[in-house]
């Protein structure tokens, strides 16, 4: 539990203080550090809210949330194969 709070705090700090790609890399790395890191879906949605292009010529779907969902689904079998936490 302590690890989960620490990782989410680090992602939150990097989300507001560092470039967007650093927070993204930290969230993807957290998939393999924290067991069952479903919070990546919340971070993907937050990425869409702050950095997503909505409306106009760039009428996009929630790509951050979609990518987070795909990464989470892909990390489950990978975690079982490499047996990290």
Backbone torsions as a table, in degrees:
resi	resn	phi	psi	omega
1	UNK	NA	-40.9	179.8
2	UNK	-64.1	-38.4	179.5
3	UNK	-65.5	-40.5	179.9
4	UNK	-63.8	-42.4	178.7
5	UNK	-66.9	-40.7	179.7
6	UNK	-64.6	-44.0	179.9
7	UNK	-65.9	-44.0	178.6
8	UNK	-65.0	-35.3	176.6
9	UNK	-66.5	-39.6	178.0
10	UNK	-65.8	-40.4	177.7
11	UNK	-65.6	-41.5	178.9
12	UNK	-61.8	-45.0	179.1
13	UNK	-64.0	-42.9	-179.5
14	UNK	-71.4	-27.0	179.1
15	UNK	-63.6	-37.6	-177.6
16	UNK	-98.0	-22.7	-173.6
17	UNK	-106.8	-23.0	-175.4
18	UNK	-117.0	171.4	178.4
19	UNK	-61.0	157.0	-174.9
20	UNK	-60.5	-34.6	-176.3
21	UNK	-69.8	-28.0	178.2
22	UNK	-69.2	-41.9	177.2
23	UNK	-64.4	-37.7	177.6
24	UNK	-64.5	-44.3	177.7
25	UNK	-63.9	-38.6	178.6
26	UNK	-65.8	-39.2	178.5
27	UNK	-67.0	-40.4	178.9
28	UNK	-67.7	-40.7	177.2
29	UNK	-64.1	-32.0	179.8
30	UNK	-67.5	-22.8	175.8
31	UNK	-58.4	-31.9	-177.6
32	UNK	-100.8	-10.4	178.8
33	UNK	-90.5	-44.9	-176.4
34	UNK	-101.8	134.4	179.6
35	UNK	-70.0	130.3	177.0
36	UNK	53.3	60.9	-175.8
37	UNK	-82.8	76.7	-178.8
38	UNK	-76.4	-12.4	180.0
39	UNK	-64.3	-15.0	177.9
40	UNK	-60.9	-27.4	176.4
41	UNK	-67.2	-39.0	177.3
42	UNK	-67.3	-41.2	178.6
43	UNK	-67.7	-35.1	175.3
44	UNK	-63.9	-40.7	177.5
45	UNK	-67.3	-40.3	177.3
46	UNK	-63.8	-37.6	176.3
47	UNK	-61.0	-41.5	178.1
48	UNK	-64.1	-39.0	-179.0
49	UNK	-66.9	-44.0	-175.2
50	UNK	-86.4	-36.8	-172.0
51	UNK	-116.5	-8.2	-176.4
52	UNK	-73.4	152.7	176.4
53	UNK	-99.1	117.5	-178.1
54	UNK	-126.6	135.2	177.7
55	UNK	84.9	172.4	178.7
56	UNK	67.7	-148.3	-179.8
57	UNK	-71.7	-19.5	-178.6
58	UNK	-102.9	45.6	-178.9
59	UNK	-68.4	90.5	-173.3
60	UNK	-104.6	156.6	171.8
61	UNK	-77.3	172.0	178.9
62	UNK	-74.4	84.2	-175.5
63	UNK	-68.8	-37.9	179.2
64	UNK	-62.2	-43.3	178.6
65	UNK	-67.4	-40.6	179.9
66	UNK	-65.6	-44.2	178.9
67	UNK	-65.5	-39.1	177.8
68	UNK	-63.1	-40.1	178.3
69	UNK	-65.2	-42.1	178.6
70	UNK	-65.6	-42.8	178.4
71	UNK	-63.8	-40.4	178.6
72	UNK	-64.4	-44.2	179.7
73	UNK	-66.1	-36.0	179.6
74	UNK	-74.8	-27.1	-177.3
75	UNK	-74.2	-23.9	-177.6
76	UNK	-62.9	-53.8	178.7
77	UNK	-69.5	-30.0	178.5
78	UNK	-66.6	-41.0	178.4
79	UNK	-62.3	-36.7	179.7
80	UNK	-68.5	-34.4	-179.0
81	UNK	-74.1	-39.6	-177.1
82	UNK	-93.8	-7.5	176.0
83	UNK	49.4	53.0	172.3
84	UNK	-96.5	126.4	-179.0
85	UNK	40.7	NA	NA
